[in-house]
């Protein structure tokens, strides 16, 4: 294993247990014999201070984030390591009552840095585990990860699908196609969330097939939905729509610019028996607001995709969030509720709050914050890694 030696003064971050080492912090890379060396993408490397103190072991990768640390202890990254990490993550999901929940069998098993495995996502759908590797190192560790998954789940495991083609670096040393690694005859693509049925398209859908991270927020919307007319924008598979209808909404309109997303929503609406209380609209959300009277709705949901994935576009993202929320606030009738979200990692909670406040000021509406919400417990936030906190939202009453 090669030794990555950091520049003097660049060891503060790993000493605070932040799992990323940036390329600019690296002074030199040496072999065990002390010769200059060049690691390959995906290699396990040891990170040391300029004085030779051990700081961590992690996966090396070309790019700004050069190393993602797996362990801050000087231990072997072997089969026991992987099994223990995945078992530990499973036990957390047991503790929060997800692994044997009769009304919900959809949850995240591994949330990258939040579960101490940066670069890895594992999502569980009614017996199927979907893998997404975001680093070459995680891709190379796939076989041992699969073995650990099988050890943890036993007979509960029905299939494993690798969906890493779109998440691995485009310029990396490997090119993969999404495929089944393991498959039994009785696996199903229909899962449950709070007794709502969802067809999960992990083969062709966005992310791993479903936005699991909004589970608690869909339940919160459900608690406000009885007797209400709801508008769900950026609906994707209709998660918020079905949660509202399941809990007594009189009618829901679902909006998404993607015709494919609307097809998925319609399929899930039919699966749950709500076709007579639902309208689908394959149209851009901004255009929908411009072309329709949105004062008819008692509740509006704004759950857009990440407007900013990088710091250099953060300003434009903030402008987008402000414009979107201003359009909704302008249209809404007194007493109605707005559920508004951002999943942009670079837009933190304070900036998002201030952006929504700026939108409210622009419209001149009186607005009260009822809830400040975030991602659920199966998307844990590493306290040393602020970047693992990405989802934030507000529930507002418009007066």
SULGIDA-V568675 format. One record per residue. N is the residue number from 1. SS is DSSP state (H for helix, E for strand, - for the rest). PHI is phi in whole degrees, 0 to 359 (none if undefined). D_CENTER is the distance of its C-alpha to the mean C-alpha in Angstrom with 2 decimals. Layout:
# SULGIDA-V568675
n=N ss=SS phi=PHI d_center=D_CENTER
n=N ss=SS phi=PHI d_center=D_CENTER
This chain:
# SULGIDA-V568675
n=1 ss=- phi=none d_center=32.11
n=2 ss=E phi=284 d_center=32.40
n=3 ss=E phi=255 d_center=32.45
n=4 ss=E phi=262 d_center=30.47
n=5 ss=E phi=258 d_center=32.48
n=6 ss=E phi=273 d_center=31.08
n=7 ss=- phi=293 d_center=33.20
n=8 ss=- phi=301 d_center=35.07
n=9 ss=- phi=85 d_center=33.05
n=10 ss=- phi=259 d_center=29.67
n=11 ss=- phi=260 d_center=29.03
n=12 ss=H phi=296 d_center=28.03
n=13 ss=H phi=297 d_center=24.27
n=14 ss=H phi=294 d_center=24.25
n=15 ss=H phi=293 d_center=26.85
n=16 ss=- phi=267 d_center=24.35
n=17 ss=- phi=69 d_center=21.94
n=18 ss=- phi=284 d_center=19.50
n=19 ss=- phi=276 d_center=18.23
n=20 ss=E phi=251 d_center=18.65
n=21 ss=E phi=247 d_center=22.13
n=22 ss=E phi=275 d_center=22.75
n=23 ss=H phi=301 d_center=25.42
n=24 ss=H phi=291 d_center=27.72
n=25 ss=H phi=273 d_center=28.10
n=26 ss=E phi=275 d_center=29.66
n=27 ss=E phi=272 d_center=33.47
n=28 ss=E phi=198 d_center=34.35
n=29 ss=E phi=232 d_center=33.49
n=30 ss=E phi=235 d_center=36.17
n=31 ss=- phi=282 d_center=36.98
n=32 ss=- phi=299 d_center=38.18
n=33 ss=- phi=274 d_center=41.67
n=34 ss=- phi=91 d_center=40.96
n=35 ss=- phi=268 d_center=41.01
n=36 ss=E phi=302 d_center=38.74
n=37 ss=- phi=215 d_center=35.97
n=38 ss=- phi=231 d_center=33.06
n=39 ss=- phi=288 d_center=30.03
n=40 ss=- phi=265 d_center=28.36
n=41 ss=- phi=303 d_center=24.69
n=42 ss=- phi=94 d_center=23.01
n=43 ss=- phi=295 d_center=25.92
n=44 ss=E phi=280 d_center=25.70
n=45 ss=E phi=228 d_center=27.46
n=46 ss=E phi=265 d_center=28.87
n=47 ss=E phi=252 d_center=28.36
n=48 ss=E phi=230 d_center=31.41
n=49 ss=- phi=285 d_center=32.76
n=50 ss=- phi=299 d_center=35.67
n=51 ss=- phi=264 d_center=37.92
n=52 ss=- phi=89 d_center=36.57
n=53 ss=- phi=283 d_center=34.63
n=54 ss=E phi=292 d_center=31.78
n=55 ss=E phi=240 d_center=28.34
n=56 ss=E phi=171 d_center=25.89
n=57 ss=E phi=236 d_center=25.13
n=58 ss=E phi=201 d_center=22.31
n=59 ss=E phi=273 d_center=21.46
n=60 ss=E phi=270 d_center=23.18
n=61 ss=- phi=207 d_center=21.94
n=62 ss=- phi=294 d_center=23.52
n=63 ss=- phi=124 d_center=22.04
n=64 ss=- phi=298 d_center=21.39
n=65 ss=E phi=274 d_center=19.35
n=66 ss=E phi=277 d_center=22.12
n=67 ss=E phi=221 d_center=21.28
n=68 ss=E phi=250 d_center=18.32
n=69 ss=E phi=280 d_center=20.09
n=70 ss=E phi=267 d_center=19.82
n=71 ss=E phi=214 d_center=22.68
n=72 ss=- phi=267 d_center=24.73
n=73 ss=- phi=256 d_center=27.51
n=74 ss=- phi=277 d_center=29.96
n=75 ss=- phi=233 d_center=29.28
n=76 ss=- phi=285 d_center=29.12
n=77 ss=- phi=267 d_center=25.80
n=78 ss=- phi=241 d_center=27.18
n=79 ss=H phi=300 d_center=26.52
n=80 ss=H phi=298 d_center=26.93
n=81 ss=H phi=302 d_center=24.30
n=82 ss=H phi=294 d_center=21.61
n=83 ss=H phi=297 d_center=22.85
n=84 ss=H phi=295 d_center=22.98
n=85 ss=H phi=295 d_center=19.43
n=86 ss=H phi=288 d_center=18.02
n=87 ss=H phi=296 d_center=20.66
n=88 ss=H phi=299 d_center=19.79
n=89 ss=H phi=294 d_center=16.13
n=90 ss=H phi=299 d_center=17.63
n=91 ss=H phi=294 d_center=20.09
n=92 ss=H phi=297 d_center=17.60
n=93 ss=H phi=294 d_center=16.19
n=94 ss=H phi=296 d_center=19.91
n=95 ss=H phi=297 d_center=20.57
n=96 ss=- phi=262 d_center=18.15
n=97 ss=- phi=63 d_center=19.78
n=98 ss=- phi=250 d_center=17.19
n=99 ss=- phi=283 d_center=18.97
n=100 ss=- phi=229 d_center=22.14
n=101 ss=- phi=262 d_center=21.19
n=102 ss=- phi=290 d_center=23.40
n=103 ss=- phi=259 d_center=21.50
n=104 ss=- phi=218 d_center=17.89
n=105 ss=- phi=232 d_center=17.21
n=106 ss=E phi=234 d_center=13.51
n=107 ss=E phi=197 d_center=11.19
n=108 ss=E phi=269 d_center=9.01
n=109 ss=E phi=269 d_center=11.81
n=110 ss=E phi=234 d_center=10.73
n=111 ss=E phi=248 d_center=7.98
n=112 ss=H phi=46 d_center=9.79
n=113 ss=H phi=301 d_center=11.83
n=114 ss=H phi=297 d_center=11.16
n=115 ss=H phi=246 d_center=13.14
n=116 ss=- phi=76 d_center=15.47
n=117 ss=- phi=228 d_center=14.52
n=118 ss=- phi=301 d_center=13.21
n=119 ss=- phi=95 d_center=12.38
n=120 ss=E phi=232 d_center=11.50
n=121 ss=E phi=239 d_center=8.82
n=122 ss=E phi=233 d_center=10.75
n=123 ss=E phi=245 d_center=10.07
n=124 ss=E phi=251 d_center=13.28
n=125 ss=E phi=232 d_center=14.83
n=126 ss=- phi=50 d_center=18.38
n=127 ss=- phi=108 d_center=19.63
n=128 ss=E phi=256 d_center=17.70
n=129 ss=E phi=256 d_center=15.30
n=130 ss=E phi=257 d_center=13.24
n=131 ss=E phi=259 d_center=13.08
n=132 ss=E phi=232 d_center=11.31
n=133 ss=E phi=265 d_center=13.31
n=134 ss=- phi=253 d_center=12.54
n=135 ss=- phi=217 d_center=16.01
n=136 ss=H phi=297 d_center=19.47
n=137 ss=H phi=301 d_center=20.15
n=138 ss=H phi=294 d_center=17.47
n=139 ss=H phi=298 d_center=18.85
n=140 ss=H phi=294 d_center=22.32
n=141 ss=- phi=271 d_center=21.43
n=142 ss=H phi=303 d_center=20.18
n=143 ss=H phi=299 d_center=23.46
n=144 ss=H phi=286 d_center=23.55
n=145 ss=H phi=294 d_center=19.92
n=146 ss=H phi=299 d_center=20.95
n=147 ss=H phi=298 d_center=24.06
n=148 ss=H phi=294 d_center=22.26
n=149 ss=H phi=300 d_center=20.06
n=150 ss=H phi=296 d_center=23.38
n=151 ss=H phi=295 d_center=25.06
n=152 ss=H phi=285 d_center=22.60
n=153 ss=H phi=268 d_center=22.43
n=154 ss=H phi=58 d_center=25.94
n=155 ss=H phi=289 d_center=27.10
n=156 ss=H phi=292 d_center=23.96
n=157 ss=- phi=281 d_center=22.31
n=158 ss=- phi=252 d_center=23.08
n=159 ss=E phi=196 d_center=21.24
n=160 ss=E phi=229 d_center=18.98
n=161 ss=E phi=240 d_center=17.52
n=162 ss=E phi=267 d_center=16.65
n=163 ss=- phi=242 d_center=14.42
n=164 ss=- phi=252 d_center=14.64
n=165 ss=- phi=301 d_center=17.03
n=166 ss=- phi=267 d_center=14.72
n=167 ss=- phi=247 d_center=12.78
n=168 ss=- phi=287 d_center=15.92
n=169 ss=- phi=305 d_center=18.03
n=170 ss=- phi=296 d_center=20.30
n=171 ss=- phi=260 d_center=23.30
n=172 ss=- phi=284 d_center=22.88
n=173 ss=- phi=281 d_center=25.56
n=174 ss=- phi=233 d_center=23.96
n=175 ss=- phi=236 d_center=23.18
n=176 ss=- phi=234 d_center=21.72
n=177 ss=- phi=246 d_center=21.39
n=178 ss=- phi=297 d_center=18.94
n=179 ss=E phi=197 d_center=21.01
n=180 ss=E phi=280 d_center=21.66
n=181 ss=E phi=270 d_center=22.54
n=182 ss=E phi=212 d_center=23.83
n=183 ss=E phi=202 d_center=24.81
n=184 ss=- phi=250 d_center=27.13
n=185 ss=- phi=284 d_center=29.00
n=186 ss=- phi=255 d_center=27.54
n=187 ss=- phi=284 d_center=23.77
n=188 ss=- phi=233 d_center=22.36
n=189 ss=- phi=260 d_center=19.65
n=190 ss=E phi=255 d_center=19.93
n=191 ss=E phi=240 d_center=17.89
n=192 ss=E phi=242 d_center=18.34
n=193 ss=E phi=223 d_center=16.45
n=194 ss=- phi=50 d_center=19.11
n=195 ss=- phi=68 d_center=21.68
n=196 ss=E phi=271 d_center=20.21
n=197 ss=E phi=267 d_center=20.28
n=198 ss=E phi=223 d_center=17.72
n=199 ss=E phi=278 d_center=18.46
n=200 ss=- phi=260 d_center=15.48
n=201 ss=- phi=260 d_center=15.99
n=202 ss=- phi=287 d_center=14.22
n=203 ss=- phi=286 d_center=17.10
n=204 ss=- phi=239 d_center=16.87
n=205 ss=- phi=283 d_center=13.91
n=206 ss=- phi=289 d_center=10.87
n=207 ss=- phi=52 d_center=7.89
n=208 ss=- phi=263 d_center=9.28
n=209 ss=- phi=121 d_center=11.12
n=210 ss=- phi=201 d_center=9.53
n=211 ss=- phi=267 d_center=6.95
n=212 ss=H phi=298 d_center=7.36
n=213 ss=H phi=294 d_center=5.90
n=214 ss=H phi=263 d_center=9.06
n=215 ss=H phi=306 d_center=11.48
n=216 ss=H phi=294 d_center=13.48
n=217 ss=H phi=286 d_center=13.71
n=218 ss=H phi=294 d_center=14.98
n=219 ss=H phi=295 d_center=17.45
n=220 ss=H phi=294 d_center=18.53
n=221 ss=H phi=302 d_center=19.21
n=222 ss=H phi=303 d_center=21.12
n=223 ss=H phi=292 d_center=23.33
n=224 ss=- phi=255 d_center=24.47
n=225 ss=- phi=266 d_center=24.97
n=226 ss=- phi=302 d_center=28.35
n=227 ss=- phi=75 d_center=30.90
n=228 ss=- phi=250 d_center=28.66
n=229 ss=E phi=261 d_center=28.03
n=230 ss=E phi=237 d_center=24.40
n=231 ss=E phi=247 d_center=22.88
n=232 ss=E phi=247 d_center=19.28
n=233 ss=E phi=262 d_center=18.35
n=234 ss=- phi=52 d_center=15.63
n=235 ss=- phi=286 d_center=15.71
n=236 ss=- phi=51 d_center=14.19
n=237 ss=- phi=265 d_center=15.15
n=238 ss=- phi=84 d_center=16.75
n=239 ss=H phi=302 d_center=14.76
n=240 ss=H phi=294 d_center=16.21
n=241 ss=H phi=298 d_center=19.47
n=242 ss=H phi=289 d_center=20.11
n=243 ss=H phi=300 d_center=19.30
n=244 ss=H phi=293 d_center=21.84
n=245 ss=H phi=294 d_center=24.40
n=246 ss=H phi=299 d_center=24.20
n=247 ss=- phi=247 d_center=25.20
n=248 ss=- phi=100 d_center=28.06
n=249 ss=- phi=299 d_center=27.06
n=250 ss=- phi=283 d_center=30.11
n=251 ss=E phi=197 d_center=28.35
n=252 ss=E phi=227 d_center=24.99
n=253 ss=E phi=256 d_center=24.62
n=254 ss=E phi=250 d_center=21.43
n=255 ss=E phi=235 d_center=21.00
n=256 ss=E phi=203 d_center=19.11
n=257 ss=- phi=291 d_center=20.57
n=258 ss=- phi=271 d_center=19.68
n=259 ss=H phi=297 d_center=22.39
n=260 ss=H phi=298 d_center=20.33
n=261 ss=H phi=296 d_center=17.73
n=262 ss=H phi=295 d_center=20.80
n=263 ss=H phi=299 d_center=22.25
n=264 ss=H phi=295 d_center=19.28
n=265 ss=H phi=299 d_center=19.52
n=266 ss=H phi=300 d_center=23.27
n=267 ss=H phi=297 d_center=23.00
n=268 ss=H phi=287 d_center=20.94
n=269 ss=H phi=299 d_center=23.32
n=270 ss=H phi=294 d_center=26.24
n=271 ss=H phi=301 d_center=24.83
n=272 ss=H phi=261 d_center=24.86
n=273 ss=- phi=79 d_center=28.21
n=274 ss=- phi=240 d_center=27.53
n=275 ss=H phi=297 d_center=28.84
n=276 ss=H phi=279 d_center=31.66
n=277 ss=H phi=240 d_center=29.47
n=278 ss=E phi=218 d_center=26.97
n=279 ss=E phi=236 d_center=27.16
n=280 ss=E phi=249 d_center=25.03
n=281 ss=E phi=218 d_center=25.07
n=282 ss=E phi=273 d_center=23.96
n=283 ss=- phi=205 d_center=24.32
n=284 ss=- phi=300 d_center=22.66
n=285 ss=H phi=299 d_center=21.73
n=286 ss=H phi=300 d_center=23.99
n=287 ss=H phi=293 d_center=26.81
n=288 ss=H phi=300 d_center=26.33
n=289 ss=H phi=297 d_center=26.92
n=290 ss=H phi=291 d_center=29.91
n=291 ss=H phi=258 d_center=31.48
n=292 ss=- phi=229 d_center=31.07
n=293 ss=- phi=276 d_center=32.29
n=294 ss=H phi=270 d_center=29.18
n=295 ss=H phi=285 d_center=31.41
n=296 ss=H phi=284 d_center=31.69
n=297 ss=- phi=267 d_center=28.32
n=298 ss=- phi=273 d_center=28.01
n=299 ss=E phi=221 d_center=24.21
n=300 ss=E phi=236 d_center=21.97
n=301 ss=E phi=248 d_center=18.17
n=302 ss=E phi=244 d_center=16.64
n=303 ss=- phi=231 d_center=12.95
n=304 ss=- phi=286 d_center=13.07
n=305 ss=- phi=294 d_center=10.83
n=306 ss=- phi=300 d_center=10.52
n=307 ss=- phi=284 d_center=14.26
n=308 ss=- phi=221 d_center=14.23
n=309 ss=- phi=255 d_center=12.61
n=310 ss=- phi=219 d_center=15.76
n=311 ss=H phi=301 d_center=18.28
n=312 ss=H phi=289 d_center=21.01
n=313 ss=H phi=244 d_center=19.64
n=314 ss=H phi=298 d_center=18.64
n=315 ss=H phi=299 d_center=21.97
n=316 ss=H phi=295 d_center=21.62
n=317 ss=H phi=296 d_center=18.18
n=318 ss=H phi=300 d_center=19.81
n=319 ss=H phi=299 d_center=22.65
n=320 ss=H phi=295 d_center=20.47
n=321 ss=H phi=298 d_center=18.86
n=322 ss=H phi=296 d_center=22.41
n=323 ss=H phi=298 d_center=23.99
n=324 ss=H phi=300 d_center=21.63
n=325 ss=H phi=289 d_center=22.01
n=326 ss=H phi=296 d_center=25.71
n=327 ss=H phi=298 d_center=26.26
n=328 ss=H phi=293 d_center=24.84
n=329 ss=H phi=298 d_center=26.73
n=330 ss=H phi=298 d_center=29.90
n=331 ss=H phi=279 d_center=29.91
n=332 ss=- phi=287 d_center=29.12
n=333 ss=- phi=278 d_center=32.05
n=334 ss=- phi=302 d_center=33.01
n=335 ss=- phi=90 d_center=31.33
n=336 ss=- phi=281 d_center=28.26
n=337 ss=E phi=244 d_center=24.68
n=338 ss=E phi=240 d_center=21.77
n=339 ss=E phi=259 d_center=18.12
n=340 ss=E phi=234 d_center=16.46
n=341 ss=E phi=225 d_center=12.95
n=342 ss=E phi=220 d_center=11.40
n=343 ss=- phi=251 d_center=7.92
n=344 ss=- phi=283 d_center=10.18
n=345 ss=- phi=299 d_center=10.06
n=346 ss=- phi=281 d_center=13.81
n=347 ss=- phi=261 d_center=14.64
n=348 ss=- phi=281 d_center=15.01
n=349 ss=H phi=300 d_center=15.92
n=350 ss=H phi=294 d_center=19.60
n=351 ss=H phi=295 d_center=19.45
n=352 ss=H phi=296 d_center=17.49
n=353 ss=H phi=302 d_center=20.06
n=354 ss=H phi=295 d_center=22.89
n=355 ss=H phi=293 d_center=21.80
n=356 ss=H phi=292 d_center=21.86
n=357 ss=H phi=298 d_center=25.13
n=358 ss=H phi=297 d_center=26.53
n=359 ss=H phi=295 d_center=25.80
n=360 ss=H phi=295 d_center=27.62
n=361 ss=H phi=299 d_center=30.49
n=362 ss=H phi=300 d_center=30.82
n=363 ss=H phi=277 d_center=31.21
n=364 ss=- phi=76 d_center=33.51
n=365 ss=- phi=277 d_center=31.89
n=366 ss=- phi=276 d_center=31.94
n=367 ss=E phi=225 d_center=28.48
n=368 ss=E phi=241 d_center=27.56
n=369 ss=E phi=272 d_center=24.26
n=370 ss=E phi=266 d_center=23.90
n=371 ss=E phi=214 d_center=20.48
n=372 ss=E phi=247 d_center=18.01
n=373 ss=E phi=238 d_center=14.66
n=374 ss=E phi=210 d_center=11.31
n=375 ss=- phi=281 d_center=8.43
n=376 ss=- phi=281 d_center=10.23
n=377 ss=- phi=291 d_center=12.06
n=378 ss=- phi=277 d_center=10.35
n=379 ss=- phi=240 d_center=7.53
n=380 ss=- phi=297 d_center=10.66
n=381 ss=- phi=260 d_center=11.50
n=382 ss=- phi=291 d_center=14.04
n=383 ss=- phi=298 d_center=16.97
n=384 ss=- phi=267 d_center=18.21
n=385 ss=- phi=226 d_center=15.11
n=386 ss=H phi=301 d_center=14.36
n=387 ss=H phi=294 d_center=11.75
n=388 ss=H phi=283 d_center=9.28
n=389 ss=- phi=264 d_center=9.68
n=390 ss=- phi=242 d_center=7.84
n=391 ss=- phi=266 d_center=7.86
n=392 ss=E phi=219 d_center=11.55
n=393 ss=E phi=201 d_center=13.97
n=394 ss=E phi=228 d_center=17.67
n=395 ss=E phi=250 d_center=19.88
n=396 ss=E phi=241 d_center=23.17
n=397 ss=E phi=257 d_center=26.62
n=398 ss=E phi=261 d_center=28.62
n=399 ss=- phi=257 d_center=32.31
